[in-house]
């Protein structure tokens, strides 16, 4: 066993390097394209990227950053720009210096570097050399990672942000300084895609992370206000009174600010920078039936033939929120932070279960969870009995969707259920398993003396 382990340690870097090379070559040659619906049936390479420099060019002309479809067109095809308006400045500005396709390849190199930084940050937390190498393959070689690069989405930034937050909490558990990483991760997510907003209730109530969460929210509020009220940054503003009215009328937002149900028309309300936040409300309504949408609400709709009850899809979120007061009141500091880390990972998954519009590339957000399960499973007492079950479910995000099984079949509700199965169901099972483990931790912490929680890595040489 030891010899096989040592052989794997030596071989894995070569396997990872070879596989990443295949992925990068496939971006040019299409080697993996038959594994994805859109690369077979549509022309979408770079489709998410081109809206990014376009957003900055719009601002430079005095137009809304969110007027993606306004002439002149930028690139061969493009989706609607929806990131934080600051992204148009700090990322779109320098990318706009390149010709569209050149910029796409420059951004691809940048995104690969961001994912490599995430892999390095996570891998160095592991005491096991085999796990360190597995983490690199897990983060860099996943099929959702390839698809994220293919469409040129900025989702590499929130993936790194989640990795930073998880590693920061884990370092606090170890008695190390993880505050800077928590703050950096929160800010990186907030100023790209705010996936960490779901984590904020826990981070604000947990005394070890409260200060950094407050700082991040203050910076977020100030910068966001600047992008809302400075005319040069919000050229087609609708005014504070109108923004406040929209905030109080979510039904109107869902009815009139959903790009996919409004024929891709960007109306006057959707040209104000506040649409970055209102879009979260607009997309939280009835699920859009599309083969590329891998969400639990859509999965249940295809299975049941009708929209599932809203409470059913939001149940994992309610359960994670319910656990927060119990976790933050655990007396033992190390167990409290261990529980907080697991709860933060579980909470990061409820997006896939409660939100209506989830694209395949967004499953890269599960990769830091899988990596952290490997890391904490080496040493934390309460992970050991379930670590491989949880890691196995999280690692399903590495695999391709089951589209290749259905290729050539009519695209029906049944075939789409099969395509979505190895994305939606493992995440659902993983989130519920994490919640169950956390409930057990909370019960033990409240009802009996705590065991010795000293971290003793169980590593075989």
N, C-alpha and C positions, 0 to 999 in steps of 0.2 A: 504493500500500500504506500509506504513512504517513497519507494522508487517511482511509482506511477505519479505520485504527487509532485515530486521533484521534476519529473519529465514534463508534466503539465505546466509547471512554473516556467520552464525554459521555452516551451513551445508556444504558449499563449501570446506573447508579444508578436511573434511572427504571424500567427493566425489573425490577430487583430489588425496588424499592419496590412496584411494581404487583403482582408475583407474591406477595410476602409478604402484601399486602392480600388477595389472593384466598385464600391459605391461611387467614388469620385469619377471613375471612368464611365460609369453608367449615366452620370449626369450629362455626359457628352455623347455617349454611344447608345444609350437606352437599354443597357443589358438587363436591368431589373424592371423595366416598364410594364411588362405583362403581369406584374403582381399588383398593379394598381388600376382601378377602374378609369380614372381620368386620363392617365397616360396612354390608355388604349383607345378611349372614345373621344378624347378632346385634346386640344393643344393648350397646355396650362403651365409650361415651364416658366418660372419667374413671375407668375401671375400676381402673387402677393407682393413681390418685391417692387414692381414698377410703380405702385401707388406711393411708395415711400419718398423717392426723390421728387416725384410729381407734387407731393404735398408741400415740399419746400419751395419748389418753383412757383407754385400758386401763391404762397405767401410773398415771395419776392415780387410778384406782379400786383400784389394788393388784393388777391382773391382768397377765398376760404381754403384752408389746407384740406378740408373734407370734400371739396369739389373735384373729386377724382375724375369724373366723367366729362368735365368741362373741356372744351378745346383750348389749346392743341393737345392731342393725344400724346402720351409718353409710353413708348414701348409697344410691342405687338398686341398685348392684352393686359388687363389689370383688374383687380378687385378694388373695393372701396377702402380707402385709408381709414383705419379705426383705432390706431394706437393713441396714446396720450399725445396731445398736440406738441409737447416738447420734443418728441421723437423726430418730428419733421425738421426741427432745428439742429439738435445735437447729432443726429444720425443722417437724416436726409440731406443736410446742407452739403457735406463733403461728398456724398455719393452722387449728388446731382452734377458734379464736375465731370463725370464720365458719360460716355454714350450709353444708351440704355442697356444693351447686352453686355458691354464691358463692365458697367456698374454691377450687373447681376453677378458676374463671376468674381468681381472684387468683394461683393457682399458675401458670396459663398465662402470665400477664404476667411473672411471675418467671422462668419457664423461657425465654421469649423473650429476656428481658434477659441471662440466662446465655449463651445461644447467640450473642447479639449481642456480648457481651464476648469470647467465643472468636473470633468473626470479626474483631473489631477487633484483638485480640492477634496473630492470625496475619497479617492484612493489613498491619499496620504494619511487619512484617519484610521485606516485599517492596520492592524498588527500582523495580518496574515499575508504573506507575499502572493499566494494564489488568489486570494480575494482582491488584492490590489490590481492584479492583471485582469481578473474577471470584470471589475468595475469599468476599466477602460473599454473592453469589448461591449459591455452592456450599454454604456452611454454613447459611445461613438458609432457602434455598428448596428444599432437598432433600425428596423425598417421604418418606423415613424421618423427617426432622425434623417434617413435618406429622403423621405417625402417632404419633410420640412425644408431641406436644402433644395429639393427639386422646385417647389413652389416659391421659394425665397421668402418665407415668412420670418418675422422677427422673434418667433417664439423661443429661439435659443436664449434670449435674454431672461425671460421669466424662469426658464429651466435652471440657468445658473443662479438666479435669485433664490429659488427654492433650495438648491444645494447649499448656498451660503447660510440661509436661515437654519436648515437642519444641522449643518456642521457646527454653527455657532451655538445652538442649544446643546448639542452633544459635548462640545468643549466645556460648557458651563457645568454639565453633569460630571465631567472629569475634574472639576476644580480649576480649569484653565480659563483664559480670557477669550470669551466668544462674543462679547458685546459688539465689537466693531463689525464682525461678520454678519450678525443679525441686522444691524443698522444698514449696512451696505446692501444686503439682500433685499430688505424692505424697500429701500429707495430705488434699487434697480428695477424691481417689479412695478412699483407704483408709477415710475416714469417710462414704462414700456407697456406692459399689460398687468393690470392690478390683480393678479391671481392671489396675492397674499392678503387681500382684504378679508377673506374668509378666516384667516388665521388671527386677525387683529383682536377679536374678543379675548382669546386665550392669552395672547402676548401682552395685552393691556392689564389683565388681571394677575398674571404671573409676575411676582415681584422681581424676579431675576431679569426679566425682559421688558418691564413696564417703561423704564426710562427711554430705551431705544425706540420702542413703539410710539411713544408720545413724540419724540424728536422727529421720527419719520413722518408722522401725520402732520406735524406743524410745518415741516419743509414742504410736504405735499400740498398742504392747503395754501401756503404762500405762493409757491410756484404756479399752482393751478389757477389761483386768483389773478396772477400776472397775465397768464395766457387767456384769461377770460375778459379782463378789463382793459388791457393795452390794445388799442386799435390796430397797430401794425401786426400784432400776433393773432388777432381775431377780427379780420377785416369785415366780415359779414355777420357781426354780432346782432342778436335779436333783443338785447337789453335784459337787465336783471329782473324786471317785472315779469317779462315773458318766461324767462328761465324758471322763476319761482312758481309761476302758474303751471308750467309743465311738470315740475316736481310734485305738485299737489294733485295732478291728474294722470296717474300712470295708465289708466285705460285709454286715454287719448294718445299717449306715447306709443302704446302697443298698436293702436289702430292706424296711426299716421306717420310713424317714424321707423317702421320695419322695412328695410330696403328690399327684402326678398318678397314681400307681399305687395309692395307699392311699385312694382315694375322697374326697379332700379332707378327710380327718380329721387334725386337728392333735393328735397324741398327746402324752403327757407329755414325751418326749424333745425334741419339736419346740416346746415352750413355754419351754425354757431359751434364754437369749440366744446360747448357743453354736451354735444351729441356723443362724445366719447363715453360719458357716463350714462346718458339716457339710452344709448343703444343696449346697455346691459338690461334695462327694463324692457325695451322693445323686443329683444330676443328671448325674453323669459316667458312668452306666451305659449300658444299652441305650437308643438314641434313641426318644423318644416320637413316634409317627407322628401328625403334625398339620400341616395345611396352613399354619399360621402359624409353624412352626418351620423356620428357614432355615439349617440346619447341614450341613456336609459329611457327617458320619456318617449323617444321615437321607437326604440326597441319594443316597449310595451304597447305602443299604438299599433305597430305592425303585427304584434302577437295577438292583441285583444280585438283588433279591428275598430278601435275607438280610442280616444284620449284617455289615458290612465288618470285616476284621481290625483290632483296636485299634491296632496299630503303624502301619497305613497312614494313619489319620487323625492320628496323633501325629507322623508323620514330619517335617512342617514344624517342629514344636516341637523335636524332637531336633536338626534341622539348625541351628536358630538357637542352641541351647545349645552345639552343637559349635563354632560360629564365635566364641563369646565369648572364649575364651583367645587366639585368634589376633588378634582385633580389639584387645583391651586391650594387647597386646604390640607393636602397630605403633609404631615409634620416632618417626615424624613426628607431632607433636602435632595439627596441623590435620587431617591425613588420619585419624588415630586417632579424632578427634571426629566427622569426617564419616562415617566408617564406623560409629561408635557410634550416630549419629543414624539412619542407614538401618537398622541392626540393630534399634534400638528400635521403629521404625515397622513393620518386618517382624514383630517379635515381638508387637506389639499385634494383628496379624491372625490369629495362630494360634488365638485363641479361637474364631473362626468355623469353623475347620477341625478342631479336636480336641474341642471341647465339644459335648455332645449337644443341649442346649436353647438355641437362639439365636432370639430373636424379631426381627421385622422392624425395629422401632425401634432395635435395638442396632447396626444398620448405620450409624447416625450416627457411630459411633466411627471409621469409615473416612474421614469428611470431613476431620478434621485431617491425616490422612496425605496425602490428595489435595492439600490446601492447601500442606503442606510440600514436596511434590514440585514444585509450581509455584515455590516460593520458592527452594529449593536448586538447582533446574534452571537458574536464571538465572546461576549463578556457579560451581558446583562442577564441576571438571574431569571427574570420572568419571560424573556424571549425564548429561552432554550427549547421549551416543549413545542412551540409552534413556529419556530423560526423558518424551517424549510417549507412549511405550508404557505406561510406569508410570502417568503421570497419567491416561491414557485408561481404563485398567483401574480405577483408584481412583475416577474420576468416574462409573463405572457405578453406584456407590452412591447417586448423586443421583437416578437414574431410578426410576420406579415399578416394582414387580414386574410380571411378565407375567400377573398374574391377569386383567386386563381382556381378554386374548386368549382366555382359557378360559371366560369368563362364559357360562353356559348349558350348558356341557358337563358330563357326569358327572365327579365328583371321583374320579379314579382315580390310580394311581401315575404314569401317563404325563402326565396333566394337571398333577399336582403337580410333576413334574420340570420341566415347562415354566415353571410359576409361579416356581420357585426358581432357574431357570437364570441369570438376569441378576443374582442376588445372590451365589450360592455360587461359580460358575465364575470370574468376574473376580477375586474375592478370592483364590482358589486360585492363579490364574495370576500375580497381582501378587506374592503372597508368594514363590512359587518364583522369579520373575524377580528380586526383590530379593535373595534368597539367592544366586542366580547372580552378580549384580553384586558382592555382597560377597565371594564366593569369589574373583572376579577381582582385587578390590582387595587381598585378603590375599596372593594369589600374587605380585602386582607388588611389594607392600611387602617380601616376603621374598626375592625373587629378583633384583631389579634396582634401580638407583638411582631415587629418587622424582623425578617431574617437578615443575616449579614449580606449587605449589598455591595461589598467591595468588588471592584471589577478585576477579575483575574482571567486574562485571555486564555482560552483553551486552544492553543495553537500547537500543531504537530510539526516538527521540523522535517 
